[in-house]
């Protein structure tokens, strides 16, 4: 009876501790020391010891655990697949970066490409938010298709003095299509506290209010309207001001005949087609239903919460910024109205209580949500007041 009782107590203890433990090795079975193991997007992490062993304590069953070490392929696995298990994690050496035509770090490159990357990835705060090893980045540009790609052979060390974090960011991919004006990037992140003054705490509160993280948490807590979010249903319709398919073909055929195109010498009809193509979007967004109930886009089943919807969601939020008076955070009276758009193509995304979602790179966001670059990114284990 004592052995059985001890067994059940041990099982219960392990369950509540939410442990993931094991050993990191290479493909030859050699134990790897100094591998970074962390819960993606959080401050929760550890490093493998000299014998390759590790123990990671978690407070959630959601999210992804990342195994990362420079010169090795990053390995990611869902928490739910490995919780309370002993693992043997095999990571392999990376192959050399494929041969691409690189952009040198010149003043022209900064004007045309590097600053664009920093604006869309980091944000506009260059004084307080910096990539400490920026020169390790590799930039390439496809002139024919107007696509900028950025590769990071090493983990990016990003210092965010504004929010008081150092972020280890594993940039897996970055691509910017200058024709469609679409930017996409994926990566994993691990946060370290470097400063927690009252000013930093104030900046964190203002970064959190009205953010995508804030919105997801209110969905999980079933407090969307109570928290001040207003959600509308939106559909995409053709823009009558955008050139027709016939006009686009006319423009394409003309450009194929001209070896050195000079816009000033284009025929007037070609000029007008090109002007409309550059000035207009192919589609317009139209609101078809306002203040929709969360049951239209949130599904709840057996304690699980899913975001799933057709068409597009418009998410509006009246944001009041806080200011510091003495040691108190005071909400200002004036407000900013934030407006964002979410596209999912009817794909379901499970939401955790921390505000994380499955396959976040599959959820397209536009508007104010898309302005939350690295400079405003908070860890998933952030809580108001931290």
HELIX and SHEET records of a PDB file:
HELIX    1   1 UNK A    2  UNK A   17  1                                  16    
HELIX    2   2 UNK A   79  UNK A   82  1                                   4    
HELIX    3   3 UNK A  107  UNK A  109  1                                   3    
HELIX    4   4 UNK A  110  UNK A  114  3                                   5    
HELIX    5   5 UNK A  115  UNK A  121  1                                   7    
HELIX    6   6 UNK A  134  UNK A  136  5                                   3    
HELIX    7   7 UNK A  198  UNK A  208  1                                  11    
HELIX    8   8 UNK A  212  UNK A  220  1                                   9    
HELIX    9   9 UNK A  245  UNK A  257  1                                  13    
HELIX   10  10 UNK A  263  UNK A  265  5                                   3    
HELIX   11  11 UNK A  268  UNK A  279  1                                  12    
HELIX   12  12 UNK A  294  UNK A  296  5                                   3    
HELIX   13  13 UNK A  360  UNK A  362  5                                   3    
HELIX   14  14 UNK A  368  UNK A  371  5                                   4    
HELIX   15  15 UNK A  374  UNK A  376  5                                   3    
SHEET    1   A 3 UNK A  53  UNK A  57  0                                        
SHEET    2   A 3 UNK A  19  UNK A  25 -1                                        
SHEET    3   A 3 UNK A  86  UNK A  90  1                                        
SHEET    1   B 4 UNK A  45  UNK A  47  0                                        
SHEET    2   B 4 UNK A  36  UNK A  39 -1                                        
SHEET    3   B 4 UNK A  64  UNK A  68 -1                                        
SHEET    4   B 4 UNK A  75  UNK A  78 -1                                        
SHEET    1   C 5 UNK A 129  UNK A 131  0                                        
SHEET    2   C 5 UNK A 156  UNK A 160 -1                                        
SHEET    3   C 5 UNK A 165  UNK A 177 -1                                        
SHEET    4   C 5 UNK A 147  UNK A 152 -1                                        
SHEET    5   C 5 UNK A 137  UNK A 142 -1                                        
SHEET    1   D 4 UNK A 129  UNK A 131  0                                        
SHEET    2   D 4 UNK A 156  UNK A 160 -1                                        
SHEET    3   D 4 UNK A 165  UNK A 177 -1                                        
SHEET    4   D 4 UNK A 182  UNK A 193 -1                                        
SHEET    1   E 5 UNK A 283  UNK A 289  0                                        
SHEET    2   E 5 UNK A 229  UNK A 238 -1                                        
SHEET    3   E 5 UNK A 312  UNK A 319 -1                                        
SHEET    4   E 5 UNK A 336  UNK A 343 -1                                        
SHEET    5   E 5 UNK A 364  UNK A 367 -1                                        
SHEET    1   F 3 UNK A 298  UNK A 301  0                                        
SHEET    2   F 3 UNK A 304  UNK A 307 -1                                        
SHEET    3   F 3 UNK A 349  UNK A 351 -1                                        
SHEET    1   G 2 UNK A 322  UNK A 325  0                                        
SHEET    2   G 2 UNK A 328  UNK A 331 -1                                        
END                                                                             
